[in-house]
Amino acid sequence: MSRLTEPSAESDPLQRSHLSTLAADPSHPMLSGLAAIAPRLGAAMAFAWLVQMTFNLISR
């Protein structure tokens, strides 16, 4: 690539932003930890929703 078409670190906000580094790097510890707890978190949220709906139906 030529220098004109290659983005530099000063002009490219994706190379400077820490959040974009997280999004671009799937091996980052925060993302791997989130991926590890996602199934349990989803199951717990589904169970909490079911309990809430049950109490709402009972209280009517």
C-alpha positions as a Markdown table, in Angstrom:
| # | Residue | x | y | z |
|---|---|---|---|---|
| 1 | Met | 0.0 | 0.0 | 0.0 |
| 2 | Ser | 1.1 | 3.5 | -0.6 |
| 3 | Arg | 1.5 | 6.0 | 2.2 |
| 4 | Leu | -1.6 | 7.9 | 0.9 |
| 5 | Thr | -3.9 | 5.0 | 1.1 |
| 6 | Glu | -2.6 | 3.5 | 4.4 |
| 7 | Pro | -4.2 | 4.9 | 7.5 |
| 8 | Ser | -1.8 | 6.3 | 10.1 |
| 9 | Ala | -2.2 | 5.9 | 13.8 |
| 10 | Glu | -2.8 | 9.6 | 14.2 |
| 11 | Ser | -5.7 | 9.8 | 11.7 |
| 12 | Asp | -7.3 | 6.5 | 12.4 |
| 13 | Pro | -9.5 | 6.6 | 15.5 |
| 14 | Leu | -9.9 | 2.8 | 15.6 |
| 15 | Gln | -6.1 | 2.4 | 16.3 |
| 16 | Arg | -6.3 | 4.9 | 19.1 |
| 17 | Ser | -9.4 | 3.7 | 20.9 |
| 18 | His | -9.1 | 1.1 | 23.6 |
| 19 | Leu | -12.8 | 0.0 | 23.1 |
| 20 | Ser | -12.2 | -0.8 | 19.5 |
| 21 | Thr | -9.2 | -2.8 | 20.5 |
| 22 | Leu | -11.5 | -4.8 | 22.8 |
| 23 | Ala | -14.0 | -5.3 | 20.0 |
| 24 | Ala | -11.3 | -6.3 | 17.5 |
| 25 | Asp | -9.5 | -8.8 | 19.8 |
| 26 | Pro | -11.6 | -11.8 | 20.8 |
| 27 | Ser | -8.8 | -13.2 | 23.0 |
| 28 | His | -9.0 | -10.2 | 25.3 |
| 29 | Pro | -9.5 | -11.3 | 29.0 |
| 30 | Met | -12.7 | -9.2 | 29.4 |
| 31 | Leu | -14.4 | -10.7 | 26.3 |
| 32 | Ser | -13.3 | -14.2 | 27.1 |
| 33 | Gly | -14.7 | -13.8 | 30.6 |
| 34 | Leu | -18.0 | -12.5 | 29.3 |
| 35 | Ala | -18.2 | -15.3 | 26.8 |
| 36 | Ala | -17.7 | -17.8 | 29.6 |
| 37 | Ile | -20.5 | -16.5 | 31.8 |
| 38 | Ala | -23.0 | -15.6 | 29.0 |
| 39 | Pro | -24.9 | -18.9 | 29.0 |
| 40 | Arg | -25.3 | -18.9 | 32.8 |
| 41 | Leu | -26.2 | -15.3 | 32.8 |
| 42 | Gly | -28.8 | -15.9 | 30.1 |
| 43 | Ala | -30.3 | -18.9 | 32.0 |
| 44 | Ala | -30.4 | -16.9 | 35.2 |
| 45 | Met | -32.2 | -14.0 | 33.5 |
| 46 | Ala | -34.7 | -16.4 | 31.9 |
| 47 | Phe | -35.4 | -18.0 | 35.2 |
| 48 | Ala | -35.8 | -14.6 | 36.9 |
| 49 | Trp | -38.3 | -13.5 | 34.2 |
| 50 | Leu | -40.2 | -16.8 | 34.7 |
| 51 | Val | -40.4 | -16.2 | 38.5 |
| 52 | Gln | -41.5 | -12.6 | 37.9 |
| 53 | Met | -44.3 | -13.6 | 35.5 |
| 54 | Thr | -45.5 | -16.3 | 37.9 |
| 55 | Phe | -45.7 | -13.7 | 40.7 |
| 56 | Asn | -47.5 | -11.3 | 38.5 |
| 57 | Leu | -50.1 | -13.9 | 37.5 |
| 58 | Ile | -50.6 | -15.0 | 41.1 |
| 59 | Ser | -51.0 | -11.4 | 42.3 |
| 60 | Arg | -53.9 | -10.6 | 39.9 |
